[in-house]
Amino acid sequence: MTAPRLADFCKAYDVRGLVPDELNEDVAAAIGAAFAQVVAAPEGAGAVVVGHDMRPSSPALADAFARGVAAAGLDVVQIGLCSTDGLYYASGALDLPGAMFTASHNPAQYNGIKLCRSAARPVSRDTGLGEITQLAQGWLDDPSTRSTAATPGTVTKRDLLPDYAAFLRGLVDLSASRPLKVVVDAGNGMGGHTVPAVLGTAVGLSELPVEVVPLYFELDGTFPNHEANPLEPANLRDLQCAVVEHGADAGLAFDGDADRCFVIDERGEPVSPSAVTALVATREIAKAGAGSKVVHNLISSRAVAEIIVEQGGEPVRTRVGHSFIKAEMASHQAIFGGEHSAHYYFRDFWFADTGMLAAMHVLAALGEQDRPLSELAAAYSRYVASGEINSRVTDPAAATARVSAWAATQGEVSEDTLDGLTITHDGEPMWWLNVRGSNTEPLLRLNVEAADRATMESVRDSALQQIRESRSQIHEGEAQ
């Protein structure tokens, strides 16, 4: 039987494939052994920490990975069920490289592996994953080439959920909050495991003045209620209705591995991730002091950078994508980073992303004053955004050039090419747009923001007209 081609599903930043056709126990064991040889052993690590989500295939795959690591001579600490940020906590607190088995929001037939070095430092194709893939592929093609250590490592189990919950509570104190009612949609993902521990008393922590109304907390990797992907508006509808029905102060939606969190206000309306970024940045700057750096990607609202400066911080603008955020966070020693996809990164959390900590900041900000969340968030929402709009095009470069040519007729504009093409109108009314190509498909992604809705819609429609000049081009839809 031919071994799966790892290059087909070992991506730039993680492993994500169909089970068992692509990702199976043999593959997991080979990747585990290669991870030990390429990353863990050269770092001088004596062990690797391994966790997994609630997908039916996750426990067996995590066990196989652990066997591969142990066969290479390193010990394994298995922490069992955890969120991705729970695995990052373990990697940071134990100072060990780690592996998380999850396919995040992907459908049930998928699984994957997120790898990190000690202290939750990311592993990408350029920083080890490429070499791991090649080494594991060779062993799968010819198992006789794989040697095992004379003394295999040991595998031990450890429950770090109480420590993870206590650590987060130590970073954001909710004990003095006014009483809050919060609906949480876990989407049958790992939020159903972590929220009762962090915001409740499931692991023995003291009771908080936060009443949690649970929605889909049952761990079920087949996702029977809706996809665990809050980036899609349809997956927020149940939460939006429940917030209004229960008269809640806020709603929180986590993705499958609970590293991303979306926020809903008391009216059932989504709070922009840019507004959350600005709110959390304000709190983190107040704690760390003037001059602190905060990273944001270039399609975040202009209000993010403005508010960071107003609060005495220094904004650092970066490309879209978690690898770029994490790299900039580390190189600038930034205290916080946020992006439009609702990933939030904290220096106090080893520069890794944790949706739970961002949610706690929002609840703390809400609970320390009397205004509803809609009014609190409005202070961080200054402009009108289009959301990300995807268009399938035959020639992305030509379409981008047409947008640039159109913009040149719109008065004084400036351009930069940090990530795709960003065009900023420097006069009144304020507007900017960004056009970026997909790395894997003939798609262009358009984001527009303006001082008012009429301007945003005019710029959006004009840019789309240029992008979709050919009648054969297909509108791929819009993602808020």
Helices and strands as residue ranges (DSSP letters): G 6-8, E 15-18, H 25-35, I 36-40, E 47-52, H 58-71, E 75-81, H 84-94, E 98-101, E 110-116, G 118-120, G 125-127, H 129-141, G 143-145, E 155-157, H 161-171, E 180-185, H 191-198, E 210-215, G 233-236, H 237-246, E 250-254, E 261-264, E 270-271, H 273-288, E 293-297, H 302-310, E 314-318, H 322-332, E 336-338, E 344-346, G 347-349, E 352-353, H 355-367, H 373-378, E 384-385, E 388-392, H 396-407, E 413-416, E 421-425, E 431-437, E 443-450, H 453-467, E 474-479
